[in-house]
Amino acid sequence: MTLKPSTEKATLTFSDGTPAMELPIYKGTLGPDVIDIRQLYGKSGKFTYDPGFLSTASCNSTITYIDGDKGELLYRGYPIEQLATQCDYLETCYLLLYGDLPDVKQKADFVKRVTSHTMVNEQMQFFMRGFRRDAHPMAVLTGLVGALSAFYPDSMNLHDPWQREVSAIRLIAKMPTLVAMAYKYSVGQPYMYPRNELSYAANFMRMMFATPCEDYKVNDVLVRALDRIFILHADHEQNASTSTVRLCASSGTNPFAAIAAGVACLWGPAHGGANEACLNMLYDIQAQGGIEKIGEFIAKVKDKNSNVRLMGFGHRVYKNYDPRAKLMRETCHEVLGELGLHDDPLFKLAMKLEQIALEDDYFVSRKLYPNVDYYSGIVQKAIGIPVSLFTAIFALARTVGWIAQLNEMIADPEYKIGRPRQLFVGAQRRDVKAIATR
Ligand code: CMC
């Protein structure tokens, strides 16, 4: 989108004799204004320095808005609380991709388009065989998603809107199939083909838990819980994996390769890997003695030399409360109730840890609250999803957000290949000496 500068301007002055510059300011519909520094290098010979993008908007976007102080998350203007309680995941996908919620006919058409692409090329299972059975599902998924580009050469051109649309539908439709295949492969069970009469979440659960000798009885509470996990993880503006997808696609690579890059980035424990890290943390505390050991664990978390963090707590943007966590907490209690797991020692430990951390001054004063992953890990564990698959499920849900962001970037006439600059602090020019004299 071509932005119109506001009447306000920023003036940048230098103490080294470089002439002062006026920089345009743009106002968004919500959130902080931005100062346009694109002319800075050309006019002053200087770069800006912002590792970690603490003060840098990398793009303009119409998709997702987060107000970290208010604890607000909007997809295309709609509050996450309304979407999570009044819409399903595929409606949310439609919203993120096309800008508004579908009506009845648009929804039926979209569901039909997605479900007609749920199968993967039969050859994919032979590709799977190359992996070790004990490979981490995210290692497998990164490979599988990247490999889609080897199977669907007819929808690889990012600059062709029709091909982008086909690859978007393919990716949304096939991710559950691929994640379920990664799981089945790890446990040595036959793959289950998708069943298109089931909802998106129910179909995924069936592909996970049914076997050819025993079908899976769909439980509505659990299906709703999983669907909510998908909605809450569908997009989160310019986080690390989304920025990775944008940067990767900015080179003009194909959509499958760009989404594979997003999957790889999401794997990290400070991002999508947090739900897995959180459950592993609970197992560790459990192994060391359970609830009685929470005090010792919290003391380690507070000790700056220990490098231990309370996983599932804290967020770069939400410094008040993660609105997704509130919804996931509700779902967590619903699922534990449905499955009669409120007295399970691991879940009791999780609830006690949450309570203690919420009352502890270390966390309160730093505005560290449980994030969505604290509860989504517990919900997934209760449903029977293995811990090592949690991040793959996050990737499944986030795929639509990555695609929506990628499409927005490519359709923007102002888009350029992403190419950050640097402050070089290494050796100055020097000459190579003959090896004998080094
Ligand atoms: N446990 C203990 N202390 C923490 C934690 C934590 N989970 N998170 C932050 N802190 C402390 C940190 O030590 C620092 O203290 P001090 O001011 O005394 O040095 C202060 O809080 C600020 O921390 P920060 O590292 O500057 O905060 P950040 O905004 O850069 O980090 C975070 C955000 C998510 C990486 C971090 O909170 C964290 O590592 N959390 C655990 C991992 C996690 O749950 N990640 C999932 C995020 S939600 C999923 C997603 O959207 O991807």
Boltz pocket constraint, residues with backbone or C-beta under 6 A from the ligand:
constraints:
  - pocket:
      binder: B
      contacts: [[A, 236], [A, 239], [A, 269], [A, 270], [A, 271], [A, 272], [A, 274], [A, 301], [A, 308], [A, 309], [A, 310], [A, 311], [A, 312], [A, 313], [A, 314], [A, 315], [A, 316], [A, 317], [A, 366], [A, 368], [A, 371], [A, 372], [A, 373]]
      max_distance: 6.0
